[in-house]
């Protein structure tokens, strides 16, 4: 199982924008004109009624735009990129009811410090776009998520904003959301995400100290919590029975007792990343993990070797308890271990 390229956070250019002081000069007023629009149009398609054709894709990146009112007439657009401009108001998009894909993000680049500055969902028309499936407002100035809606929305990227609390993420407003990116914000807890259909949740590079409310995420397959301030894994819920990938790299986890929170998920968890925690420096760390998580395929991005599984099996047979756990019945049995163990045993 490979690491998700979006979530790993290495080599990405997409945004985590540092706060800067107020610029000495305001960005010059630069409204959108026909001369700017026409070169960016592409992808000629039939319109919804099938009676005519129109361009449905528009690229307006890096145009220094401060106003996109002219877009209100381009009602057949389906794909729109207005990244790296100077936009705070997306209200002209309310007439673009065919829109499927919208990118209004900012790249992490010193030349783009004063770019798009959307600060709230409340006055934006995004919840009124009935077919919008993919939305990126990475690197804007959002402080909360109140007012966000969109029953067709499947993927939401809010990397590098200023969000401190997750409010407004309710199932009734985002019934189809499966991917949520909140990397590089200011969250200190996971509480508030009530999205039972969510599959992938990326929360790296926040200041998260507490795992809360995760019991609602029964369909979650990927949870990325790299570079936070977690000391334990308390809050990982037994109800998260679909979880396959967990990344807690670069936190403050120092006790093998933290592994006990993962035991109820051992039948589904396939990849675990715990490197750059004090725990990963302890003696026999990998074997301790394997005696708890008997179906794991990758640990810290490295496949589990046959030799490691063989030694883990021996530990379980003799009932060796992982450090931090009271002695008693072993955590797993030979019957519960991956098939690779039996291959090793027969040689």
C-alpha positions in Angstrom: 0.0 0.0 0.0 1.6 3.3 -1.1 1.5 6.5 0.8 -0.9 9.0 -0.5 1.0 11.6 -2.6 -1.2 14.4 -1.5 -1.1 13.7 2.1 2.6 13.0 2.7 3.5 16.6 2.6 7.0 16.2 1.0 7.8 18.1 -2.1 4.5 19.7 -2.4 4.1 23.2 -3.8 0.6 23.8 -2.6 0.5 26.2 0.1 1.2 26.7 3.6 1.2 30.4 3.6 2.8 32.3 6.5 1.2 35.4 8.0 2.7 38.6 6.7 2.3 42.2 7.7 0.0 44.5 5.8 1.5 45.4 2.4 2.6 49.0 2.0 0.5 49.4 -1.1 -2.8 47.8 -1.9 -3.0 45.6 -5.0 -4.1 47.7 -7.9 -7.7 47.2 -9.1 -7.7 44.8 -12.0 -11.2 43.6 -13.0 -11.7 40.8 -15.4 -12.2 41.7 -19.1 -13.1 39.9 -22.3 -9.5 40.3 -23.5 -8.3 38.3 -20.5 -11.1 35.7 -20.7 -10.8 34.6 -24.3 -7.2 33.2 -24.3 -8.0 31.1 -21.3 -11.1 29.3 -22.7 -10.8 25.7 -23.9 -12.7 22.4 -24.1 -15.6 22.9 -26.5 -18.6 20.8 -25.4 -22.4 20.6 -26.0 -24.4 22.7 -23.6 -26.8 21.1 -21.2 -29.8 21.2 -23.6 -27.7 19.6 -26.3 -28.7 22.3 -28.8 -25.4 24.3 -29.0 -21.8 24.3 -28.0 -19.7 26.3 -25.6 -16.3 26.4 -24.0 -16.6 24.9 -20.6 -13.0 25.3 -19.2 -11.4 28.6 -18.2 -7.9 29.2 -16.9 -7.4 32.6 -15.2 -4.4 31.8 -13.0 -1.9 34.6 -12.2 -3.8 37.4 -13.8 -3.7 39.8 -10.8 -7.5 39.9 -10.8 -9.4 41.8 -8.1 -12.9 41.4 -9.6 -14.4 38.5 -11.6 -17.9 40.0 -12.1 -17.6 39.4 -15.9 -17.7 35.6 -15.3 -21.4 35.8 -14.4 -22.3 35.6 -18.1 -20.3 32.4 -18.7 -23.0 30.2 -17.4 -21.8 27.0 -19.2 -18.4 26.9 -17.5 -17.7 23.5 -15.7 -14.0 23.9 -14.9 -12.6 27.2 -13.5 -9.1 28.0 -12.1 -8.7 31.5 -10.6 -5.7 30.7 -8.5 -3.1 33.3 -7.5 -5.1 36.4 -8.1 -6.3 39.0 -5.5 -9.8 37.8 -5.0 -11.8 38.0 -1.8 -15.3 37.8 -3.3 -16.5 34.8 -5.3 -20.1 35.9 -5.5 -20.1 36.4 -9.3 -19.9 32.6 -9.5 -23.5 32.1 -8.3 -24.8 32.0 -11.9 -22.3 29.3 -12.9 -24.7 26.5 -12.0 -22.9 23.9 -14.3 -19.6 24.3 -12.4 -18.0 21.0 -11.5 -14.5 22.0 -10.5 -13.2 25.2 -8.9 -9.7 26.1 -7.9 -9.1 29.4 -6.1 -6.0 28.6 -4.2 -2.7 30.3 -3.6 0.7 28.7 -4.1 3.4 28.9 -1.4 5.6 31.4 -3.0 6.8 34.8 -1.8 5.6 36.4 -5.0 2.1 35.4 -4.1 1.8 36.7 -0.6 -1.0 39.1 -1.3 -3.1 36.8 -3.4 -6.6 35.4 -3.0 -7.9 36.3 0.4 -11.3 34.6 0.8 -12.0 34.8 4.6 -15.5 33.2 5.0 -17.9 30.8 3.3 -20.9 32.7 4.6 -21.0 35.3 1.9 -19.9 33.0 -0.9 -22.2 31.2 -3.4 -20.5 27.8 -3.2 -23.3 26.0 -1.5 -25.6 27.2 -4.3 -23.7 25.4 -7.1 -25.6 22.1 -7.4 -23.0 20.1 -9.3 -19.7 21.3 -7.8 -17.7 18.2 -6.9 -14.1 19.5 -6.4 -13.2 22.7 -4.6 -9.8 24.1 -3.5 -9.5 27.3 -1.5 -6.0 26.4 -0.2 -3.9 29.3 1.1 -6.7 31.8 1.6 -7.7 33.5 4.9 -10.5 31.2 6.1 -10.8 31.1 9.9 -13.8 28.7 10.1 -16.0 26.6 7.9 -19.4 28.0 8.8 -21.6 28.4 5.8 -19.9 25.7 3.8 -22.3 23.4 1.9 -22.7 21.5 -1.3 -24.5 18.1 -1.6 -22.5 17.2 -4.7 -19.1 18.1 -3.2 -16.7 15.1 -3.1 -13.3 16.7 -2.5 -12.4 19.8 -0.4 -8.9 21.3 -0.1 -8.5 24.0 2.6 -4.7 23.6 3.1 -2.9 26.5 4.6 -5.7 28.7 5.9 -6.2 29.9 9.5 -8.9 27.5 10.7 -8.7 26.9 14.5 -11.9 24.9 15.0 -14.0 22.8 12.7 -17.5 24.1 12.9 -20.2 23.7 10.3 -19.1 20.3 8.8 -22.4 18.6 9.1 -23.6 15.5 7.2 -26.8 17.2 6.0 -24.7 19.9 4.1 -22.0 17.7 2.7 -23.5 14.3 2.2 -21.1 13.2 -0.5 -17.8 14.5 0.8 -15.1 11.8 0.7 -11.8 13.7 0.8 -11.1 16.6 3.2 -7.7 18.4 3.3 -7.0 20.6 6.3 -3.2 20.4 6.4 -1.4 23.5 7.7 -4.1 25.2 9.6 -4.3 25.9 13.4 -6.5 23.0 14.7 -5.8 21.7 18.2 -8.5 19.0 18.1 -10.2 16.8 15.6 -13.6 17.4 17.1 -16.4 18.7 14.9 -16.1 16.6 11.8 -19.5 14.9 11.5 -19.2 13.4 8.0 -20.1 9.6 8.1 -19.2 9.2 4.3 -15.7 10.7 4.6 -13.0 8.3 3.4 -9.8 10.4 3.5 -8.9 13.0 6.1 -5.6 14.9 6.0 -4.8 16.9 9.2 -1.0 17.1 9.0 0.9 20.3 10.2 -1.6 21.6 12.7 -1.2 21.7 16.5 -3.5 18.9 17.3 -3.2 17.6 20.9 -6.5 15.7 21.2 -8.2 13.1 19.0 -11.9 13.7 19.5 -15.1 12.9 17.6 -13.5 10.3 15.4 -16.0 7.6 16.3 -18.4 9.2 13.8 -16.0 8.4 10.9 -16.9 4.8 10.4 -16.0 4.8 6.7 -12.7 6.5 7.0 -9.9 4.6 5.2 -7.0 7.2 5.5 -6.2 9.4 8.5 -3.1 11.6 8.2 -1.9 13.3 11.4 1.7 14.0 10.7 3.6 16.8 12.5 1.1 17.6 15.2 1.5 17.5 19.0 -0.1 14.1 19.9 1.3 12.3 23.0 -1.1 9.4 22.8 -3.5 7.8 20.3 -6.5 8.0 22.7 -9.5 8.9 20.6 -8.8 6.4 17.8 -12.2 4.7 18.0 -13.1 1.0 17.6 -15.9 2.1 15.4 -13.4 3.2 12.7 -13.6 -0.3 11.2 -12.6 0.8 7.7 -9.3 2.5 8.6 -6.4 1.1 6.5 -3.8 3.9 6.6 -2.7 5.9 9.7 0.2 8.4 9.7 1.2 9.9 13.0 4.8 10.7 12.0 6.5 13.6 13.8 4.3 13.7 16.9 5.3 13.3 20.6 4.1 9.7 21.2 6.6 8.0 23.6 4.8 5.0 25.1 4.1 1.6 23.6 0.8 1.8 25.5 -0.4 4.1 22.7 -0.5 1.0 20.4 -3.4 -0.4 22.5 -5.7 2.1 21.0 -5.0 0.5 17.6 -5.7 -3.1 18.6 -9.4 -3.0 17.9 -8.5 -1.9 14.3 -5.9 -4.6 13.7 -8.1 -6.5 11.2 -8.3 -3.6 8.8 -5.2 -1.5 9.4 -2.6 -2.2 6.7 -0.2 0.7 6.9 1.1 2.6 9.9 3.7 5.5 10.1 5.0 6.3 13.5 8.6 7.4 12.7 10.0 10.6 14.2 8.2 9.9 17.5 10.1 8.9 20.7 8.2 5.5 20.5 10.0 4.6 17.3 13.3 4.8 19.0 12.5 2.2 21.7 13.9 -1.3 21.7 12.1 -3.8 19.6 9.7 -1.2 18.4 8.8 -2.9 15.2 8.1 -6.2 16.9 6.0 -4.6 19.5 3.8 -3.1 16.8 3.5 -6.4 15.0 2.4 -8.3 18.1 -0.5 -5.8 18.3 -1.4 -5.3 14.7 -1.3 -8.7 13.1 -2.5 -7.8 9.6 -0.1 -4.9 9.0 1.6 -4.8 5.7 3.8 -1.7 5.9 5.3 0.0 8.9 7.0 3.4 8.5 6.8 3.0 4.7 8.8 -0.3 4.9 7.1 -3.6 4.0 7.1 -6.1 6.9 9.7 -8.8 6.3 9.2 -12.5 6.6 11.8 -12.6 9.3 9.9 -10.0 11.3 6.6 -11.8 11.0 8.3 -15.1 12.1 9.7 -13.5 15.2 6.4 -11.8 16.0 4.7 -15.2 15.7 7.1 -16.7 18.2 6.4 -13.8 20.6 2.7 -14.4 20.4 3.0 -18.2 20.8 4.9 -17.7 24.1 2.6 -15.0 25.2 5.1 -12.2 25.4 3.2 -9.0 26.3 4.2 -5.8 24.6 5.8 -3.3 26.9 3.3 -1.2 28.8 0.7 -4.0 28.8 -0.1 -6.2 31.7 0.8 -9.9 31.3 -2.1 -12.1 30.3 -3.5 -13.8 27.2 -1.6 -12.8 24.1 -2.9 -10.0 21.9 -3.2 -12.3 18.9 -3.2 -15.9 18.0 -1.5 -17.8 15.2 -4.8 -18.1 13.4 -5.2 -14.3 13.3 -1.8 -13.6 11.7 -1.1 -13.0 8.0 -0.6 -15.9 5.7 3.1 -14.9 5.4 3.7 -16.3 8.9 2.7 -19.8 7.8 4.9 -19.6 4.8 7.9 -18.8 7.0 7.0 -21.6 9.4 7.0 -24.2 6.7 10.5 -23.5 5.6 
